[in-house]
């Protein structure tokens, strides 16, 4: 399958997040590879924060797909109504959807943000693949603005004043490096504070990209060590010892 066919297949979330897409590393793998490589690919418990974030992205980028979300008129997820209507599935609460719609309106009512998001030559939810540091990686860009030559990622945050510091914690630096490699443009984050509605536009410094590249290199080293039985030159002693222990347990 050639690159164009792969990218076309990855447009479908079922393939992107399923077995087909798992053949590629992604930024969501960085945390596991740097902290617990043996957890790579293991499913995580669905969390309300991810569901809320997904709804926010869909509301701005693909509003025609909002019908896929189940919304329950309950104040919490502990009520009898929620438990009966959800059937054990994680669902959105009505007040969460109301809050997201306000954030969506705030972002799109801002002329600068709207111009970047709704420019005449933009693509939404666009996948890309490329060999980076000797391994194949994938990514799906929220927005590619070809007129401005930018990859734009939408983020919500609990405190926009701390976004710069949380960017490293949540591996936005490695995301910026990977996406700049995948799509060939600089990366920008459009961020909205969930509590205040304050907006911010954050570009990426060369230092930020460099920190992201370093994470990717270390993640690749861990991936090769734990999954390809290769010992990279720069692998840390603690990683090597951990790998040996796991091999001895088999």
N, C-alpha and C positions, 0 to 999 in steps of 0.2 A: 504494500500500500504506500503510495507516494505521500509527500508532506501535505499537499492540498487536501487529499482524501482523509488523512488523519485529522487535520484541523476541522474539516467539515463534520466528521463524526464526533469530535469533542465538543461541538456546539450543543449537543444534546447532553444535559446534565446527567442523565442516566449512564451515558458512556464516560463522561468526564470523571465522575466520581466512582464509577463501577470498575469492573475488572479490566476493561480496555484502558482506562485512564491510569490505573495503578501501575502500568508498565513504565510510567514516567514519574520522576521526583517532582515535588512542588514545594512552594514556600510553606505550606501547612505541615510538611514533613520536617522542617528545620528544627522545631522544638524537640521532637522525639529524638532525632539524630544527635542533637547536642547534649541531651540530658539522659535519655534512656533508649538507645538504638533498638533494643529488643521490642520496644512498643510500636515500632514503625508499622503503619498499616492497620493497627488494631482499632476497631471502631470505638468512638468515645460516646458517652451518654449524651443524648440530645439535651440542650440547655435552652431555657427561655431567651437568654440574651442573643443566642445565635438565630433563633426564630424571629425575634424582633428585628435584628439586623438584616436578615434576609428579606423581610417584608418591606423595610425601608428601601433597600436596593431595588426590589421589584417595583415598588410604587413609583420610583423615579425613572428607572431604565426600561422596564417591561410591564407597564400597568395593566396590559391586557391579560397578564398571567396571575393577577391577584386572586382570581377565583379559586386557585389551587389551595389557598390558605383557609383553614377552618377557624372561625371566630366564635367564641362562646360568651354570651352575656352574663358573666360572672365576675365578682369582685376579686376573687383569688382562685387558685387551683386546688383549694382544699374543700370547696363547697360541694354539696350533694349534686347540684345542677351541673357543675363542671365534670365531676366524675361520671355522671350518667351520660352526658352528651359527648364527652371526649372518647369514651370507650377505651381508656388507657393510653390514648395517643396524646402527644404533646400538642396543645393547641394555643392559639392566641386568645387573649382576653380582650373584650370590647374596649376597655379603657386604654389598653396598649395600642390598639389600632388607632384610636382617636388621637393619642399623643404622637404617633408616627405621622399621621396625616398633617398635623400641625407643623412638624419638622419638615416634611416634604414641601408644604406650602411656603415655609420660611426660606428654604434653600432656593426654590424656583422663583420666588418673588424678588430675590436679590439679583440685580441686573448683571453683575459680574459673574456670579455663579451660573446664572441661566445662560449667558452667552457662551461660557465654556462647555456647559453640558449639552445645550441645544444648538450648537453651531451647525452650519450647513453641511459640513463634511465630517461627520462623526460616525463611529461604530460603537455599538453597545454589546457587552458580554461577549467579547471576541477572544477566542482561544489562540494560543501560540505554542509552538514547541521549538526547542533548539538544544544542541549539545553545549553544555556549560561546564567547564572544569572537567571535561572528559565523560560526563554522564548526560543522559537525556532528561530535560526538564520540560514541564508544562506550566502554563499560567492562563488565566482568563481575565482579561482587562475589563474593568467596569466600563470605561469610556476611552476610545482612541480619537483624539481631536487632530485630524490631519492638517487642518489649516494652521493650528498653533504648534503642531509637531509635539504633542504632549500625550502621555498616558495618564489618565486621571482616575484616581481611586476615591470613592466616597467612604467616609468614616463617621461613626457617631462616637461620642466620648462622654464620660461622666463629668469631666472637668477639662475644658479646653486649655486652661492655663497650664496644665500639666502634660499636654499632648506631646510636646517635644521629648519629654522624659519617658513617657510611656511607649513612644515609638520603638525604642530599642527593646523594651520588655516584650512587646508583642511582635517582634521581628518585622517591623515595617521597613527597616533598613535592608534586610535581605530581600524583601519583596521588591523594593525599589531597584536593587541591583539586578535581580532576576528579570523583572519586567522591562527594564531598560535594554537588557540583552535580547529578550524575546521579541520586542516590538520596535526597537531602534530609536525610541524617543526618550526624552527626559520624563521623569515622573513627578506628578503633583498630587497632593492630598487635599481634597475639599472636606473640611471637618465641621460638624455641627455639635454643639453641646446639648445633650439630651435634657438638661435641667433648665438652662437659660435661653436656649435657642441661638446663642452667639455663634457666629460663623468665623471660620478661619481658612486661609489658603496657605498651605505649607509646601514650599519647594524643597529640593534635596541638594545638600551641599556635597562637594566631592568627598569630604570626610565621611558623610553619611553613607554614600555609595561604597566607599572603601571598607567601612565597618560591615556592611552587608556582604561584600565580596569575601571578607575574611570568614564570616559565618558559613557561607556557602562552601568555601574550601574545606573548612573543618567538618561540615556535614558530609561532604563527599568522602573525606578520609574515613569517617566513622562508617559510612555506608559500605565502602569497599572492605573495611576491616571485618565488619560483622556479617555482611551478606555475600561477599565475593572471596573471602579468605585471603585478601591481599593486605599486606602491611605497608601502608604509605610511609614515606620518609618522615613526615612531620607529625605522625600520630603520637599523642601523649602517652606517657607510661601508664597513667591511671586507666586509660581506655584499653590499652593492650592487656593489662592485668585483668580487667573486667572481662575481656573477650576470652582470655585463657580459662578463667574460672567457669564461664558458661560452657566452653568446649569440654571441660573435664566433667561437667554434670551430665553430659549426654551419654 
